[in-house]
């Protein structure tokens, strides 16, 4: 049995489906009750309280660990999740980390993630670490304005990075959970091309078959919007990255193709598949 945390999110949903389609017994874990694919068991747990995960781990052979905001919850100790998994008999762990631990290792959240990577490496489990860059699904932040105004408003319109389709992350995670050859792998996951917010807007318009305007926000405007849903420090950190990506953050990683035997999906493909969110 394979346990998937964050199972109702942009990575967890397709990962759970992929594992179920592969005939695996899957337990989907999320903070709240949610629909899951047929045949998949669902359980509610709060990863800030690793003990709440114990029932889901009973009989599990592998764990996909996606922490999201739980990593930063008051009193959270993600290392306890790794210990809990090992004590429950889990033998394989796939950790969703971030490319930033290599490119910008000194931010507070990335220091914590690097520490967790070290815990995973020393856990005695078979492990794989996934380090994706920016997600194509972040474009869903624009869904409401596209639906209501046919408008994308974003900063740094002509500065891009090779964002990745979360479905590709999910497929790499599935391969890592199922194939022994990926034990000990550390994979940097990017899309196939550098793409700017203005170009993303054009791709969404093409998927819709109707024009969509692009409006460039100032950094201050963007931060004011972002801090409605995240701490100011994290907003500044994100804006630093997307305003001036480092050379290594612009590079196209070969790791998706190495694992899956095909090139990563483009943002345009993501937009077509998710076009209903923007109608």
ZAVOFI-456840 format. One record per residue (C-alpha): residue number from 1; residue in three letters; x, y, z. Coordinates in Angstrom, 1 decimal. Layout:
<lumti NUM,'ALA',<X,Y,Z>>
...
END
This chain:
<lumti 1,'UNK',<0.0,0.0,0.0>>
<lumti 2,'UNK',<1.2,3.5,-0.9>>
<lumti 3,'UNK',<0.3,6.6,1.2>>
<lumti 4,'UNK',<0.0,9.9,-0.6>>
<lumti 5,'UNK',<-0.1,13.1,1.5>>
<lumti 6,'UNK',<-1.4,16.3,0.0>>
<lumti 7,'UNK',<-3.6,13.9,-2.1>>
<lumti 8,'UNK',<-6.2,16.5,-3.1>>
<lumti 9,'UNK',<-3.8,19.1,-4.5>>
<lumti 10,'UNK',<-2.4,19.7,-7.9>>
<lumti 11,'UNK',<0.2,17.0,-7.6>>
<lumti 12,'UNK',<-1.5,14.7,-5.2>>
<lumti 13,'UNK',<-4.6,14.2,-7.3>>
<lumti 14,'UNK',<-2.9,13.0,-10.5>>
<lumti 15,'UNK',<-0.4,11.0,-8.4>>
<lumti 16,'UNK',<-3.2,9.2,-6.6>>
<lumti 17,'UNK',<-5.0,8.5,-9.9>>
<lumti 18,'UNK',<-1.8,7.3,-11.6>>
<lumti 19,'UNK',<-1.0,4.8,-8.7>>
<lumti 20,'UNK',<-4.6,3.6,-8.7>>
<lumti 21,'UNK',<-4.5,3.1,-12.5>>
<lumti 22,'UNK',<-1.3,1.1,-12.0>>
<lumti 23,'UNK',<-3.3,-1.3,-9.8>>
<lumti 24,'UNK',<-1.7,-0.1,-6.5>>
<lumti 25,'UNK',<-3.5,0.0,-3.2>>
<lumti 26,'UNK',<-3.5,3.7,-2.3>>
<lumti 27,'UNK',<-4.4,5.7,0.8>>
<lumti 28,'UNK',<-5.0,9.3,0.1>>
<lumti 29,'UNK',<-4.3,11.7,3.0>>
<lumti 30,'UNK',<-5.6,15.3,3.3>>
<lumti 31,'UNK',<-6.4,17.7,6.0>>
<lumti 32,'UNK',<-10.1,17.6,5.1>>
<lumti 33,'UNK',<-12.5,15.1,3.7>>
<lumti 34,'UNK',<-12.4,15.1,-0.1>>
<lumti 35,'UNK',<-13.4,12.9,-3.1>>
<lumti 36,'UNK',<-10.8,10.5,-4.3>>
<lumti 37,'UNK',<-10.6,8.0,-7.2>>
<lumti 38,'UNK',<-12.6,4.8,-7.0>>
<lumti 39,'UNK',<-10.9,2.1,-5.0>>
<lumti 40,'UNK',<-8.7,4.6,-3.1>>
<lumti 41,'UNK',<-9.0,4.8,0.6>>
<lumti 42,'UNK',<-9.1,8.3,2.1>>
<lumti 43,'UNK',<-8.1,9.4,5.6>>
<lumti 44,'UNK',<-7.9,12.8,7.3>>
<lumti 45,'UNK',<-4.7,13.8,9.0>>
<lumti 46,'UNK',<-2.8,17.0,9.9>>
<lumti 47,'UNK',<0.9,16.7,9.1>>
<lumti 48,'UNK',<1.7,19.2,11.8>>
<lumti 49,'UNK',<0.7,16.4,14.1>>
<lumti 50,'UNK',<2.6,13.3,12.9>>
<lumti 51,'UNK',<0.8,11.0,15.3>>
<lumti 52,'UNK',<-2.4,11.7,13.3>>
<lumti 53,'UNK',<-0.8,10.0,10.3>>
<lumti 54,'UNK',<-0.2,6.7,12.1>>
<lumti 55,'UNK',<-3.5,5.0,11.1>>
<lumti 56,'UNK',<-2.9,5.8,7.4>>
<lumti 57,'UNK',<0.6,4.3,7.6>>
<lumti 58,'UNK',<-0.5,0.9,9.0>>
<lumti 59,'UNK',<0.6,-1.6,6.4>>
<lumti 60,'UNK',<2.1,1.0,4.1>>
<lumti 61,'UNK',<5.2,0.1,2.0>>
<lumti 62,'UNK',<5.8,3.6,0.6>>
<lumti 63,'UNK',<5.0,7.3,1.4>>
<lumti 64,'UNK',<4.8,10.4,-0.8>>
<lumti 65,'UNK',<5.5,13.3,1.5>>
<lumti 66,'UNK',<4.2,16.7,0.4>>
<lumti 67,'UNK',<4.3,19.1,3.3>>
<lumti 68,'UNK',<2.9,22.4,1.8>>
<lumti 69,'UNK',<2.2,24.8,4.7>>
<lumti 70,'UNK',<2.5,22.1,7.3>>
<lumti 71,'UNK',<6.3,22.5,7.2>>
<lumti 72,'UNK',<5.9,26.0,8.7>>
<lumti 73,'UNK',<3.0,25.3,11.1>>
<lumti 74,'UNK',<3.5,26.4,14.7>>
<lumti 75,'UNK',<5.3,23.6,16.5>>
<lumti 76,'UNK',<5.6,21.4,13.5>>
<lumti 77,'UNK',<8.5,19.0,13.2>>
<lumti 78,'UNK',<8.4,17.3,9.8>>
<lumti 79,'UNK',<11.3,15.0,10.8>>
<lumti 80,'UNK',<8.8,13.3,13.1>>
<lumti 81,'UNK',<6.8,12.3,10.1>>
<lumti 82,'UNK',<9.9,10.5,8.7>>
<lumti 83,'UNK',<10.4,8.7,12.0>>
<lumti 84,'UNK',<6.7,7.8,12.3>>
<lumti 85,'UNK',<6.8,6.3,8.8>>
<lumti 86,'UNK',<9.9,4.3,9.5>>
<lumti 87,'UNK',<8.5,3.0,12.7>>
<lumti 88,'UNK',<5.3,2.0,10.9>>
<lumti 89,'UNK',<7.3,-0.2,8.5>>
<lumti 90,'UNK',<7.4,2.1,5.5>>
<lumti 91,'UNK',<10.4,1.2,3.4>>
<lumti 92,'UNK',<10.3,3.9,0.6>>
<lumti 93,'UNK',<9.8,7.6,0.9>>
<lumti 94,'UNK',<9.5,10.2,-1.9>>
<lumti 95,'UNK',<9.9,13.8,-0.7>>
<lumti 96,'UNK',<8.7,16.8,-2.6>>
<lumti 97,'UNK',<11.3,19.4,-2.0>>
<lumti 98,'UNK',<12.1,22.5,-4.1>>
<lumti 99,'UNK',<14.7,23.6,-6.6>>
<lumti 100,'UNK',<15.4,26.6,-4.4>>
<lumti 101,'UNK',<17.3,24.4,-1.9>>
<lumti 102,'UNK',<20.0,24.3,-4.5>>
<lumti 103,'UNK',<19.7,27.7,-6.1>>
<lumti 104,'UNK',<18.9,29.8,-3.1>>
<lumti 105,'UNK',<19.7,27.7,0.0>>
<lumti 106,'UNK',<19.8,30.5,2.6>>
<lumti 107,'UNK',<16.1,31.4,2.8>>
<lumti 108,'UNK',<14.4,30.3,6.1>>
<lumti 109,'UNK',<12.0,27.9,4.4>>
<lumti 110,'UNK',<14.7,26.4,2.2>>
<lumti 111,'UNK',<17.0,25.9,5.2>>
<lumti 112,'UNK',<14.2,23.9,6.8>>
<lumti 113,'UNK',<13.7,21.8,3.7>>
<lumti 114,'UNK',<17.4,21.1,3.4>>
<lumti 115,'UNK',<17.4,19.9,7.0>>
<lumti 116,'UNK',<14.4,17.6,6.2>>
<lumti 117,'UNK',<16.2,16.3,3.1>>
<lumti 118,'UNK',<19.1,15.4,5.3>>
<lumti 119,'UNK',<16.7,13.6,7.7>>
<lumti 120,'UNK',<15.3,11.6,4.8>>
<lumti 121,'UNK',<18.8,10.6,3.6>>
<lumti 122,'UNK',<19.8,9.4,7.0>>
<lumti 123,'UNK',<16.5,7.6,7.7>>
<lumti 124,'UNK',<17.5,4.2,6.6>>
<lumti 125,'UNK',<14.6,4.2,4.1>>
<lumti 126,'UNK',<14.9,4.0,0.3>>
<lumti 127,'UNK',<14.4,7.6,-0.7>>
<lumti 128,'UNK',<14.0,9.8,-3.7>>
<lumti 129,'UNK',<13.9,13.6,-3.6>>
<lumti 130,'UNK',<12.1,15.7,-6.2>>
<lumti 131,'UNK',<13.0,19.4,-6.6>>
<lumti 132,'UNK',<10.6,21.1,-8.9>>
<lumti 133,'UNK',<10.8,24.7,-10.0>>
<lumti 134,'UNK',<7.8,26.9,-10.5>>
<lumti 135,'UNK',<4.4,25.3,-11.2>>
<lumti 136,'UNK',<2.2,25.9,-14.2>>
<lumti 137,'UNK',<-0.8,25.6,-11.9>>
<lumti 138,'UNK',<0.2,28.9,-10.3>>
<lumti 139,'UNK',<-1.5,30.5,-13.3>>
<lumti 140,'UNK',<-4.8,29.5,-11.6>>
<lumti 141,'UNK',<-4.3,32.6,-9.5>>
<lumti 142,'UNK',<-5.4,34.5,-12.7>>
<lumti 143,'UNK',<-8.5,32.3,-13.3>>
<lumti 144,'UNK',<-11.0,34.7,-11.8>>
<lumti 145,'UNK',<-9.8,37.8,-13.7>>
<lumti 146,'UNK',<-9.6,35.9,-16.9>>
<lumti 147,'UNK',<-13.1,34.6,-16.5>>
<lumti 148,'UNK',<-14.6,38.0,-15.5>>
<lumti 149,'UNK',<-12.3,40.5,-17.4>>
<lumti 150,'UNK',<-10.3,38.5,-19.9>>
<lumti 151,'UNK',<-7.3,39.9,-18.0>>
<lumti 152,'UNK',<-4.1,38.6,-16.5>>
<lumti 153,'UNK',<-2.4,41.0,-14.1>>
<lumti 154,'UNK',<1.1,40.0,-13.0>>
<lumti 155,'UNK',<4.6,41.5,-12.3>>
<lumti 156,'UNK',<7.7,41.1,-14.5>>
<lumti 157,'UNK',<5.8,40.3,-17.6>>
<lumti 158,'UNK',<8.8,39.6,-19.8>>
<lumti 159,'UNK',<10.9,37.6,-17.3>>
<lumti 160,'UNK',<10.4,33.9,-17.4>>
<lumti 161,'UNK',<11.4,30.6,-15.9>>
<lumti 162,'UNK',<10.8,27.0,-17.1>>
<lumti 163,'UNK',<7.7,26.2,-15.1>>
<lumti 164,'UNK',<6.6,22.6,-14.8>>
<lumti 165,'UNK',<3.2,20.9,-15.2>>
<lumti 166,'UNK',<2.2,19.4,-11.8>>
<lumti 167,'UNK',<1.1,16.3,-13.7>>
<lumti 168,'UNK',<4.7,15.7,-14.8>>
<lumti 169,'UNK',<5.8,16.0,-11.1>>
<lumti 170,'UNK',<3.1,13.4,-10.3>>
<lumti 171,'UNK',<4.3,11.0,-12.9>>
<lumti 172,'UNK',<7.9,11.3,-11.8>>
<lumti 173,'UNK',<6.7,10.7,-8.2>>
<lumti 174,'UNK',<4.7,7.6,-9.3>>
<lumti 175,'UNK',<7.8,6.2,-11.1>>
<lumti 176,'UNK',<9.9,6.9,-8.0>>
<lumti 177,'UNK',<7.5,5.1,-5.7>>
<lumti 178,'UNK',<7.2,2.1,-8.0>>
<lumti 179,'UNK',<10.6,1.6,-9.5>>
<lumti 180,'UNK',<13.7,0.6,-7.4>>
<lumti 181,'UNK',<16.0,2.3,-9.9>>
<lumti 182,'UNK',<15.1,5.7,-8.6>>
<lumti 183,'UNK',<16.2,5.0,-5.0>>
<lumti 184,'UNK',<18.7,7.6,-4.0>>
<lumti 185,'UNK',<17.8,9.9,-6.9>>
<lumti 186,'UNK',<17.6,13.7,-6.6>>
<lumti 187,'UNK',<15.7,15.1,-9.5>>
<lumti 188,'UNK',<15.4,18.7,-10.6>>
<lumti 189,'UNK',<12.1,19.0,-12.4>>
<lumti 190,'UNK',<11.4,21.8,-14.9>>
<lumti 191,'UNK',<9.2,22.4,-18.0>>
<lumti 192,'UNK',<10.6,22.2,-21.6>>
<lumti 193,'UNK',<11.0,26.0,-22.1>>
<lumti 194,'UNK',<11.4,29.3,-20.4>>
<lumti 195,'UNK',<8.1,31.1,-20.5>>
<lumti 196,'UNK',<7.1,34.6,-19.3>>
<lumti 197,'UNK',<3.8,35.7,-17.8>>
<lumti 198,'UNK',<3.0,37.5,-21.0>>
<lumti 199,'UNK',<3.6,34.3,-23.0>>
<lumti 200,'UNK',<1.5,32.4,-20.5>>
<lumti 201,'UNK',<-1.3,34.9,-21.1>>
<lumti 202,'UNK',<-1.0,34.2,-24.8>>
<lumti 203,'UNK',<-1.2,30.5,-24.2>>
<lumti 204,'UNK',<-4.3,30.8,-22.1>>
<lumti 205,'UNK',<-5.9,33.0,-24.8>>
<lumti 206,'UNK',<-5.1,30.4,-27.4>>
<lumti 207,'UNK',<-6.6,27.7,-25.3>>
<lumti 208,'UNK',<-9.8,29.8,-24.9>>
<lumti 209,'UNK',<-9.9,30.9,-28.5>>
<lumti 210,'UNK',<-10.4,34.5,-27.4>>
<lumti 211,'UNK',<-8.1,37.4,-26.6>>
<lumti 212,'UNK',<-6.8,37.9,-23.1>>
<lumti 213,'UNK',<-5.1,41.2,-22.1>>
<lumti 214,'UNK',<-2.0,41.4,-20.0>>
<lumti 215,'UNK',<-1.4,44.1,-17.4>>
<lumti 216,'UNK',<2.0,44.4,-15.7>>
<lumti 217,'UNK',<1.8,45.0,-12.0>>
<lumti 218,'UNK',<4.5,46.9,-10.1>>
<lumti 219,'UNK',<6.4,44.9,-7.4>>
<lumti 220,'UNK',<4.5,46.7,-4.7>>
<lumti 221,'UNK',<1.1,46.0,-6.3>>
<lumti 222,'UNK',<2.1,42.3,-6.6>>
<lumti 223,'UNK',<3.2,42.1,-3.0>>
<lumti 224,'UNK',<0.0,43.7,-1.8>>
<lumti 225,'UNK',<-2.0,41.1,-3.6>>
<lumti 226,'UNK',<0.2,38.1,-2.6>>
<lumti 227,'UNK',<0.2,39.0,1.1>>
<lumti 228,'UNK',<-3.5,38.4,1.2>>
<lumti 229,'UNK',<-2.7,34.7,1.2>>
<lumti 230,'UNK',<0.9,34.4,2.4>>
<lumti 231,'UNK',<3.4,36.0,4.8>>
<lumti 232,'UNK',<5.1,39.1,3.5>>
<lumti 233,'UNK',<8.6,37.5,3.8>>
<lumti 234,'UNK',<7.5,34.6,1.6>>
<lumti 235,'UNK',<5.9,37.1,-0.9>>
<lumti 236,'UNK',<9.2,39.0,-1.1>>
<lumti 237,'UNK',<11.1,35.8,-1.5>>
<lumti 238,'UNK',<8.9,34.7,-4.4>>
<lumti 239,'UNK',<9.1,38.1,-6.0>>
<lumti 240,'UNK',<12.9,38.0,-5.8>>
<lumti 241,'UNK',<13.0,34.8,-7.7>>
<lumti 242,'UNK',<10.6,35.7,-10.5>>
<lumti 243,'UNK',<12.0,39.2,-11.0>>
<lumti 244,'UNK',<15.6,38.0,-11.4>>
<lumti 245,'UNK',<16.0,34.3,-11.8>>
<lumti 246,'UNK',<19.5,32.9,-11.5>>
<lumti 247,'UNK',<21.3,31.2,-14.4>>
<lumti 248,'UNK',<20.6,27.8,-13.0>>
<lumti 249,'UNK',<16.9,28.6,-12.5>>
<lumti 250,'UNK',<16.7,29.2,-16.2>>
<lumti 251,'UNK',<18.2,25.9,-17.2>>
<lumti 252,'UNK',<16.0,23.1,-18.7>>
<lumti 253,'UNK',<16.6,20.0,-16.6>>
<lumti 254,'UNK',<16.7,16.7,-18.4>>
<lumti 255,'UNK',<15.4,14.8,-15.4>>
<lumti 256,'UNK',<11.7,14.5,-16.4>>
<lumti 257,'UNK',<12.8,12.9,-19.7>>
<lumti 258,'UNK',<15.3,10.7,-18.0>>
<lumti 259,'UNK',<12.6,9.3,-15.7>>
<lumti 260,'UNK',<9.6,9.2,-18.0>>
<lumti 261,'UNK',<11.2,8.7,-21.4>>
<lumti 262,'UNK',<9.5,11.8,-22.9>>
<lumti 263,'UNK',<9.9,15.5,-22.8>>
<lumti 264,'UNK',<8.0,17.5,-20.1>>
<lumti 265,'UNK',<4.6,19.0,-21.1>>
<lumti 266,'UNK',<4.5,22.6,-22.2>>
<lumti 267,'UNK',<2.6,25.4,-20.5>>
<lumti 268,'UNK',<0.4,25.5,-23.6>>
<lumti 269,'UNK',<-0.6,21.8,-23.0>>
<lumti 270,'UNK',<-1.3,22.6,-19.4>>
<lumti 271,'UNK',<-3.5,25.5,-20.4>>
<lumti 272,'UNK',<-5.5,23.4,-22.9>>
<lumti 273,'UNK',<-6.1,20.7,-20.3>>
<lumti 274,'UNK',<-7.2,23.2,-17.7>>
<lumti 275,'UNK',<-9.0,25.6,-19.9>>
<lumti 276,'UNK',<-12.4,25.2,-18.1>>
<lumti 277,'UNK',<-10.9,27.0,-15.1>>
<lumti 278,'UNK',<-10.6,30.2,-17.2>>
<lumti 279,'UNK',<-13.9,30.1,-19.1>>
END
